[in-house]
Amino acid sequence: MTTLKLAKYFGEYGGQFVPETLMPALAELEACYLEAIEDKEFQDQLSYYLKNYVGRPSPLYYAESLSKHYGGGKIYLKREDLNHTGAHKINNAIGQALLAKRLGKKLIVAETGAGQHGVATATACALFDLECKVFMGAEDIKRQAPNVYRMELLGAEVIPVESGSKTLKDATSEAIRYWVTNVISTHYIIGSTVGPHPYPTIVRDFQKIIGEEVKQQIAEIYNQSSGLHMQGLQEPAGLDPKFVTTNEELHNTADGGLRVDYILACVGGGSNAMGIFYPYLAEAKSGVTKLIAIEAAGEGLDGKHAASISKGKPGVLHGSKSYLLQDDYGQVQEAHSISAGLDYPGIGPEHSFLHDANLVEYQAITDKEALAAFRLLCKLEGIIPALESSHALAYLEKLKTNKDEIVVLNLSGRGDKDLQQIRDVS
Amino acid sequence: MLGIYITAGYPNADATIQALRILEKAGVDLIELGVPFSDPLADGPVIQKAAFESLKQGMNLDKIFDLFKSSGVKTKTVLFSYYNPLFAYGFDKVIAKCKEVGIQGALIPDLPVDEAEELAAQFKAAGLDLVLLAAITSTEERLKRIYDLSNPFVYLVSRVGVTGSDSDLSSLRGAEATKQSSRQLEDVMKKLKSFGNKPIAIGFGIDSKEKVDATFKQGADMAIIGTKTVKLSENLKEFESFISSLKTKV
């Protein structure tokens, strides 16, 4: 049993920069979480819902046409888009809703950008009979109308936020104000690896199942293929020879899985990226796996964008210290991305730490490049990706890989919510 | 004692200079000079809007130091600023500028005691004050740490919530905003008073002479008014007559 408190900082990033009124609630949340992760009943319950309700594990799909298109290594897509509600956000929403019940809180507040976290939270609240309020920027309400209707169907109240840029940043500020006002009765389900400690750690832990599954799935692919090889079974049609001719040197990793050379994920606040990267940090440290996070370059890094690490500097927003888009006087700048989920001027503190420690490489992709990648995946694989995930897909254009390398890309969400917007810009 | 908050640069820089002089003339005990911030988490719509308007006109920390200096005001004044504008400016430079223009410290609403120790020591070494905020949700252990570190007084937030009058905050109203108990506030006040003689100020939601008096009855040494005075600073005549109506014997 651990009685250790969770680390409040990732290097110099993180912390708890919030009004005193919230501090006892954050301490209570941390204590509750530490108990929960040691409690078998909690873990069993979480696993039950992730398996039977969310549909985990999500498939790891070999995108053969996409791989052929680029002509390099094999590209695998981690299909978080196939989760119930269509994105990775549900992993965290279910976990935190269970924590809220444990805290004895029946009221939930959340912020949302693209609406995926809002939908996931509204869903978890419907499932566990919690009352749900979602703050959403007025601008995002316009560009993500289907998700607003979904949240309302699920019984949540969607509250438009008219301040500032009317996007995710302002929705988050307003959700925090609401929480400050109602902290005794209400749990705040934050949607990304941002906010004051312990949120970045809790959200990352509820998302790290993505990377853990990838490890297992890669190992299964390896075992299957070497098994087939040993038993002299006929090679199944359509399977790449790589699956049946094992190259020990190439395949060997410490835990016996296939070696993954690159992991790609888009990053706004950073939860899908932390989820898939975290279990691979040891491999990143030893140089086996290269982790690449893709920020939103919007109209370009010299224009309006949302690339906090590429173009920001350390600052404090929404309760933690991290890279931040800000002017010389510390005023937070408005971000821009075609993708509402990446349209945020900050990034989770652990990402800032991983950047400075050179464990993750941060790249940026423009709106235009993301749209092209969106179309390409639709055509080549019959998968409509979220605009967020399309940023990671677009980086495949720039990534030079060898035939024998393996790329895993976190397809964090599906693109149904973006169709109207994409039709409008076409 | 009476403390008054105004947002620097709202409705414009000249008005702020005049408001500072009015406050000095009226003999208020403390001025909180608000540094506008793009994302004021502890503020209701009135101060949010004031910050937004002020920033739109290009207000920044350099200009705030300049306007304070040119006001010639000697009343004890602290900066009321969120962490990031001060962090971006650099705390060493903040301290040097405060000393240069005669500002006596800072109050940072998003800096809880846990994150404040180093900065409090830095301020103290420079002869400046760092005022910390206590809340009615604070545990006794936290109240003690806040009391010990905060100087020269402790700012007790009167209720669970953000700044503003009740009528401004209807959009944030949830389950509990309507049933704030004055009992909780009294309990916290009693605990703070039991630690020693440091003055306790109460702020948030105080917008009238009646509420100021009630605050003193609850045992506060100072009442702090913010949202109301920010609203009134649009019309300095009304601002002045409101301030003089508050003159209270303590």
Interface residues (C-beta under 8 A of the other chain):
Chain A: K8 G15 Q16 F17 V18 P19 E20 T21 L22 M23 P24 A25 L107 V109 K133 I159 S163 G164 K169 D170 S173 I176 R177 Y178 V180 T181 N182 V183 I184 S185 T186 G315 V316 L317 H318 G319 L324 Q326 D328 Y329 G330 Q331 V332
Chain B: F37 S38 D39 P40 L41 A42 D43 G44 Q48 F52 L55 N60 L61 D62 Y82 Y83 N84 P85 L86 F87 A88 Y89 P109 D110 L111 P112 V113 D114 E115 L132 L133 A134 A135 I136 T137 S138 T139 R142 I146 V157 V160 G161 V162 L169 S171 L172 R173 G174 A175 E176 A177
